[in-house]
Amino acid sequence: MHTAGVDSGELVGVSAFAQLSGLTVETLRHYHQVGLLVPAQVDGRTGYRAAG
């Protein structure tokens, strides 16, 4: 996995996490829905997911 430019502990959006992990955004959202891979933060107002 290529992680250049990502600091340990840094939160990234779902699109960046998808690119880093090789998964699709849709797959990450599905994993969140079923509780398999839960984001570090979810903005209650916008639904923006951040992983870290």
QUIBELDA-V250055 format. One record per backbone hydrogen bond with DSSP energy under -1.0 kcal/mol. NH is the residue of the N-H (numbers start at 1). CO is the residue of the C=O. Records with the same first field share a line. If there is no record, write none. Layout:
NH = CO ; CO
//
This chain:
6 = 3
10 = 7
12 = 51
17 = 13
18 = 14
19 = 15
20 = 16
21 = 17
22 = 18
28 = 24
29 = 25
30 = 26
31 = 27
32 = 28
33 = 29
34 = 30
36 = 31
40 = 50
41 = 50
43 = 48
47 = 43
50 = 41
51 = 12
//
